[in-house]
Amino acid sequence: MNDTWSAINSLASQLDSQSRHGSDQRLLVATVKLQEEVGEVAEAVIGVLGENLRKGRSHTMDHVRAEACDVAVTALILLARTGCNTEQVFSEHLRHLTARSAAGTAAPTADLAVEPQINVLGAPVPGDDRMRATLAPSVRTGGCLCGQIRFEVTGEPDYPHTCSCSHCKALSGAPMMTWVSFKLDGFSWTGPGDEPSWHYTWPDSRRGFCPSCGSQLCAQDDGADSIALTFFALGNPTGLVPVNQSFRDDAVSWLPQVPDTQHSTVATVA
């Protein structure tokens, strides 16, 4: 499988070296090329079915397979051109699709079998309890810079906030760190490095970091049923906005502080 990813990255690099366009334009060209390849698959399938009015049965299943492979390769080259670790991102997304598919094939409960109310546009009516029962919990993923430590988490994020304590400033080399908590029953480590390395910054509270690249990932109090994650260890912290700032008295004077819009139900330690 590693040979496959090496070949994909090599093809992407070769195409990029031959292109006269900038990175944004190359990404657009790759997207258009993908659309073209999908059209080739459709043409091949039509040819197999004999539905081409001019040519009749013009293709075989070997043509369909070849065109489908072209679509897959073109899509992976497009993925490589986004600047990510292609193998890691694809493998992680495939895991999510597999898990979602497995969850979707589970036998429905009596509550789930009830059809939700549908509006005139064909969408569930907001506020219908039966609609909430049909929605799967969102999955968030993240990890360190080098990819050795990865995680995924489901459930509602709790108390997103910044922290200006001396530990956060020393560990990050920045004026503050930004945190959000999730329940442990929806959290798991998924990367090849398993769990991060841990360092106790308080007698009963530890910080997790990658031993390879040093990325600060999380904090956890002994015996707690939740874990705090750094905002940008999350691959996509969309929708998360800090609601408070811990250790305001230790904050630098040259940055505005986060408004106090929600008090913490736990200690102010990140």
DRENRO-689343 format. One record per residue (C-alpha): residue number from 1; residue in three letters; x, y, z. Coordinates in nm, 3 decimals. Each point is the difference from the previous one (the first is absolute). Last residue first. Layout:
// DRENRO-689343
NODE resi resn       x       y       z
NODE  NUM  ALA       X       Y       Z
...
END
This chain:
// DRENRO-689343
NODE resi resn       x       y       z
NODE  270  ALA  -0.708   2.409   3.156
NODE  269  VAL  -0.008   0.091   0.370
NODE  268  THR  -0.299   0.225   0.076
NODE  267  ALA  -0.166  -0.271   0.207
NODE  266  VAL  -0.330  -0.139  -0.121
NODE  265  THR  -0.345   0.142  -0.079
NODE  264  SER   0.170   0.280  -0.193
NODE  263  HIS  -0.181   0.330  -0.035
NODE  262  GLN  -0.139   0.096  -0.339
NODE  261  THR   0.009   0.333  -0.184
NODE  260  ASP   0.314   0.144   0.159
NODE  259  PRO   0.141   0.190  -0.298
NODE  258  VAL   0.335  -0.125  -0.133
NODE  257  GLN   0.278   0.242   0.089
NODE  256  PRO   0.148   0.257  -0.237
NODE  255  LEU   0.374  -0.045  -0.058
NODE  254  TRP   0.275   0.243   0.104
NODE  253  SER  -0.038  -0.037   0.376
NODE  252  VAL   0.112  -0.361   0.019
NODE  251  ALA  -0.224  -0.228   0.205
NODE  250  ASP   0.100  -0.112   0.351
NODE  249  ASP  -0.289   0.179   0.169
NODE  248  ARG  -0.236  -0.157  -0.250
NODE  247  PHE   0.083  -0.348   0.122
NODE  246  SER  -0.271  -0.171  -0.206
NODE  245  GLN  -0.166   0.168  -0.297
NODE  244  ASN  -0.364  -0.052  -0.091
NODE  243  VAL  -0.241  -0.101  -0.275
NODE  242  PRO   0.257  -0.107  -0.261
NODE  241  VAL  -0.157  -0.066  -0.341
NODE  240  LEU  -0.036  -0.347  -0.149
NODE  239  GLY  -0.216  -0.021  -0.313
NODE  238  THR   0.270  -0.150  -0.218
NODE  237  PRO   0.296  -0.139   0.195
NODE  236  ASN   0.115  -0.202  -0.303
NODE  235  GLY   0.299  -0.230   0.046
NODE  234  LEU  -0.023   0.029   0.376
NODE  233  ALA   0.353   0.047   0.134
NODE  232  PHE  -0.088   0.360  -0.076
NODE  231  PHE  -0.245   0.043   0.281
NODE  230  THR   0.212  -0.171   0.266
NODE  229  LEU  -0.189  -0.292   0.146
NODE  228  ALA  -0.137  -0.033   0.354
NODE  227  ILE  -0.094  -0.352   0.109
NODE  226  SER  -0.308  -0.113   0.189
NODE  225  ASP  -0.101  -0.253   0.265
NODE  224  ALA   0.262   0.129   0.245
NODE  223  GLY   0.188  -0.236   0.234
NODE  222  ASP   0.329   0.186  -0.032
NODE  221  ASP  -0.047   0.326  -0.191
NODE  220  GLN   0.065  -0.005  -0.373
NODE  219  ALA   0.168   0.232  -0.247
NODE  218  CYS   0.034  -0.033  -0.374
NODE  217  LEU   0.200   0.034  -0.320
NODE  216  GLN   0.319   0.202   0.032
NODE  215  SER   0.210  -0.085  -0.307
NODE  214  GLY   0.355  -0.104   0.090
NODE  213  CYS   0.088  -0.155  -0.337
NODE  212  SER   0.103  -0.352   0.106
NODE  211  PRO  -0.108  -0.029   0.365
NODE  210  CYS  -0.346   0.134  -0.088
NODE  209  PHE  -0.154   0.181   0.295
NODE  208  GLY  -0.248  -0.070   0.280
NODE  207  ARG  -0.027   0.227   0.303
NODE  206  ARG  -0.065  -0.120   0.354
NODE  205  SER  -0.213   0.106   0.294
NODE  204  ASP   0.006  -0.136   0.356
NODE  203  PRO   0.323   0.144   0.140
NODE  202  TRP  -0.002   0.279  -0.261
NODE  201  THR   0.214   0.017  -0.315
NODE  200  TYR   0.018  -0.379  -0.025
NODE  199  HIS   0.157  -0.108  -0.330
NODE  198  TRP  -0.142  -0.266  -0.232
NODE  197  SER   0.118  -0.158  -0.323
NODE  196  PRO  -0.272  -0.042  -0.257
NODE  195  GLU  -0.211  -0.315  -0.037
NODE  194  ASP   0.021  -0.237  -0.300
NODE  193  GLY   0.297   0.095  -0.222
NODE  192  PRO  -0.162  -0.154  -0.309
NODE  191  GLY  -0.300   0.229   0.040
NODE  190  THR  -0.353  -0.080   0.124
NODE  189  TRP  -0.031   0.121   0.361
NODE  188  SER  -0.363  -0.011   0.113
NODE  187  PHE  -0.268   0.236   0.133
NODE  186  GLY  -0.378  -0.038   0.030
NODE  185  ASP  -0.001  -0.152   0.349
NODE  184  LEU   0.268   0.251   0.100
NODE  183  LYS  -0.242   0.294  -0.008
NODE  182  PHE   0.126   0.300  -0.196
NODE  181  SER   0.172   0.322   0.106
NODE  180  VAL   0.115   0.306  -0.194
NODE  179  TRP   0.324   0.192   0.039
NODE  178  THR   0.188   0.303  -0.133
NODE  177  MET   0.354   0.080   0.115
NODE  176  MET   0.133   0.339   0.103
NODE  175  PRO   0.265   0.268  -0.055
NODE  174  ALA   0.217  -0.239  -0.205
NODE  173  GLY   0.303  -0.221   0.058
NODE  172  SER  -0.250  -0.285   0.017
NODE  171  LEU   0.127  -0.182   0.307
NODE  170  ALA   0.116   0.313   0.183
NODE  169  LYS  -0.318   0.196  -0.068
NODE  168  CYS  -0.227  -0.290   0.090
NODE  167  HIS   0.194  -0.064   0.321
NODE  166  SER   0.002   0.364   0.106
NODE  165  CYS  -0.377   0.022  -0.028
NODE  164  SER  -0.153   0.193  -0.289
NODE  163  CYS  -0.276  -0.243  -0.091
NODE  162  THR  -0.245   0.030  -0.288
NODE  161  HIS  -0.346  -0.152   0.002
NODE  160  PRO  -0.230  -0.256  -0.158
NODE  159  TYR  -0.231  -0.121   0.280
NODE  158  ASP  -0.128  -0.336  -0.121
NODE  157  PRO  -0.004  -0.158  -0.345
NODE  156  GLU  -0.297  -0.233  -0.053
NODE  155  GLY   0.069  -0.357  -0.095
NODE  154  THR   0.239  -0.186  -0.225
NODE  153  VAL   0.377  -0.013   0.008
NODE  152  GLU   0.279  -0.120  -0.223
NODE  151  PHE   0.368  -0.010   0.074
NODE  150  ARG   0.342   0.005  -0.165
NODE  149  ILE   0.355  -0.013   0.136
NODE  148  GLN   0.262  -0.091  -0.258
NODE  147  GLY  -0.126   0.253  -0.255
NODE  146  CYS   0.306   0.227  -0.003
NODE  145  LEU  -0.188   0.315   0.103
NODE  144  CYS  -0.210  -0.163   0.270
NODE  143  GLY  -0.355  -0.122  -0.004
NODE  142  GLY  -0.355   0.065  -0.105
NODE  141  THR  -0.338  -0.148  -0.068
NODE  140  ARG  -0.357   0.106   0.067
NODE  139  VAL  -0.294  -0.235  -0.045
NODE  138  SER  -0.354   0.135   0.001
NODE  137  PRO  -0.264  -0.204   0.181
NODE  136  ALA  -0.237  -0.181  -0.239
NODE  135  LEU  -0.333   0.170  -0.066
NODE  134  THR  -0.310  -0.221  -0.014
NODE  133  ALA  -0.096   0.048   0.366
NODE  132  ARG   0.020   0.377  -0.040
NODE  131  MET  -0.267  -0.013  -0.272
NODE  130  ARG  -0.230  -0.195   0.229
NODE  129  ASP   0.016   0.279   0.252
NODE  128  ASP  -0.139   0.241  -0.262
NODE  127  GLY   0.151   0.341   0.075
NODE  126  PRO   0.085   0.074  -0.361
NODE  125  VAL  -0.230  -0.182  -0.249
NODE  124  PRO   0.189  -0.263  -0.194
NODE  123  ALA   0.071   0.097  -0.362
NODE  122  GLY  -0.207  -0.085  -0.310
NODE  121  LEU  -0.046   0.360  -0.108
NODE  120  VAL  -0.367  -0.001   0.104
NODE  119  ASN   0.092  -0.099   0.354
NODE  118  ILE   0.052  -0.352   0.129
NODE  117  GLN  -0.096  -0.128   0.344
NODE  116  PRO   0.228  -0.283   0.110
NODE  115  GLU  -0.089  -0.362  -0.084
NODE  114  VAL  -0.006  -0.227   0.302
NODE  113  ALA   0.250  -0.285  -0.037
NODE  112  LEU   0.256   0.186   0.209
NODE  111  ASP  -0.223  -0.014   0.306
NODE  110  ALA  -0.059  -0.374  -0.037
NODE  109  THR   0.373  -0.057  -0.025
NODE  108  PRO   0.168  -0.041  -0.334
NODE  107  ALA   0.221  -0.305  -0.064
NODE  106  ALA   0.352   0.116  -0.070
NODE  105  THR   0.082   0.055  -0.367
NODE  104  GLY   0.052   0.375   0.038
NODE  103  ALA   0.253  -0.042   0.280
NODE  102  ALA   0.208  -0.231  -0.218
NODE  101  SER  -0.016   0.250  -0.287
NODE  100  ARG   0.107   0.282   0.230
NODE   99  ALA   0.291  -0.206   0.129
NODE   98  THR   0.110  -0.088  -0.353
NODE   97  LEU  -0.033   0.359  -0.117
NODE   96  HIS   0.200   0.119   0.300
NODE   95  ARG   0.273  -0.255  -0.062
NODE   94  LEU   0.015   0.105  -0.366
NODE   93  HIS   0.044   0.362   0.109
NODE   92  GLU   0.295  -0.099   0.219
NODE   91  SER   0.159  -0.202  -0.278
NODE   90  PHE  -0.044   0.284  -0.249
NODE   89  VAL   0.144   0.263   0.233
NODE   88  GLN   0.296  -0.215   0.102
NODE   87  GLU   0.086  -0.116  -0.351
NODE   86  THR  -0.021   0.347  -0.150
NODE   85  ASN   0.198   0.185   0.266
NODE   84  CYS  -0.146   0.337  -0.091
NODE   83  GLY   0.096   0.277  -0.243
NODE   82  THR  -0.331   0.027  -0.187
NODE   81  ARG   0.186  -0.129  -0.307
NODE   80  ALA   0.016  -0.347   0.152
NODE   79  LEU  -0.382  -0.014   0.011
NODE   78  LEU  -0.019   0.097  -0.368
NODE   77  ILE   0.252  -0.275  -0.073
NODE   76  LEU  -0.223  -0.236   0.197
NODE   75  ALA  -0.306   0.102  -0.204
NODE   74  THR   0.191  -0.048  -0.328
NODE   73  VAL   0.112  -0.347   0.108
NODE   72  ALA  -0.353  -0.104   0.098
NODE   71  VAL  -0.157   0.141  -0.318
NODE   70  ASP   0.263  -0.171  -0.216
NODE   69  CYS  -0.074  -0.326   0.182
NODE   68  ALA  -0.368   0.043  -0.087
NODE   67  GLU   0.098   0.051  -0.366
NODE   66  ALA   0.198  -0.324   0.001
NODE   65  ARG  -0.281  -0.192   0.168
NODE   64  VAL  -0.260   0.133  -0.244
NODE   63  HIS   0.221  -0.086  -0.299
NODE   62  ASP   0.050  -0.352   0.137
NODE   61  MET  -0.378  -0.021   0.034
NODE   60  THR  -0.019   0.025  -0.377
NODE   59  HIS  -0.076   0.296  -0.227
NODE   58  SER  -0.170   0.087  -0.330
NODE   57  ARG  -0.338  -0.172   0.019
NODE   56  GLY  -0.191   0.240  -0.230
NODE   55  LYS   0.221   0.254  -0.173
NODE   54  ARG  -0.243   0.276  -0.101
NODE   53  LEU  -0.282  -0.049   0.247
NODE   52  ASN   0.235  -0.080   0.289
NODE   51  GLU  -0.224  -0.204   0.228
NODE   50  GLY   0.180  -0.329  -0.059
NODE   49  LEU   0.021  -0.068   0.373
NODE   48  VAL   0.379  -0.032  -0.018
NODE   47  GLY   0.024   0.323  -0.199
NODE   46  ILE  -0.214   0.187   0.253
NODE   45  VAL   0.235  -0.128   0.272
NODE   44  ALA   0.304   0.120  -0.198
NODE   43  GLU  -0.152   0.344  -0.056
NODE   42  ALA  -0.078   0.034   0.372
NODE   41  VAL   0.357  -0.098   0.086
NODE   40  GLU   0.135   0.259  -0.244
NODE   39  GLY  -0.224   0.265   0.158
NODE   38  VAL   0.153  -0.078   0.337
NODE   37  GLU   0.342   0.056  -0.160
NODE   36  GLU  -0.104   0.345  -0.124
NODE   35  GLN  -0.126   0.101   0.344
NODE   34  LEU   0.333  -0.107   0.148
NODE   33  LYS   0.184   0.208  -0.259
NODE   32  VAL  -0.206   0.305   0.099
NODE   31  THR   0.101  -0.051   0.364
NODE   30  ALA   0.365  -0.050  -0.095
NODE   29  VAL  -0.008   0.322  -0.202
NODE   28  LEU  -0.142   0.187   0.301
NODE   27  LEU   0.273  -0.134   0.227
NODE   26  ARG   0.263   0.094  -0.256
NODE   25  GLN  -0.149   0.352  -0.012
NODE   24  ASP   0.035   0.038   0.376
NODE   23  SER   0.356  -0.138  -0.003
NODE   22  GLY   0.120   0.235  -0.276
NODE   21  HIS  -0.005  -0.099  -0.366
NODE   20  ARG   0.279  -0.087  -0.242
NODE   19  SER  -0.032  -0.370   0.074
NODE   18  GLN   0.276  -0.251  -0.071
NODE   17  SER   0.133  -0.006   0.358
NODE   16  ASP  -0.356  -0.029   0.136
NODE   15  LEU  -0.074  -0.299  -0.224
NODE   14  GLN   0.315  -0.178   0.115
NODE   13  SER  -0.070   0.079   0.366
NODE   12  ALA  -0.356  -0.135  -0.029
NODE   11  LEU   0.121  -0.313  -0.180
NODE   10  SER   0.266  -0.059   0.266
NODE    9  ASN  -0.251   0.050   0.281
NODE    8  ILE  -0.234  -0.253  -0.159
NODE    7  ALA   0.284  -0.248  -0.065
NODE    6  SER   0.124   0.028   0.359
NODE    5  TRP  -0.357  -0.052   0.120
NODE    4  THR  -0.034  -0.318  -0.205
NODE    3  ASP   0.344  -0.128   0.099
NODE    2  ASN  -0.104   0.041   0.366
NODE    1  MET  -0.294  -0.232  -0.070
END
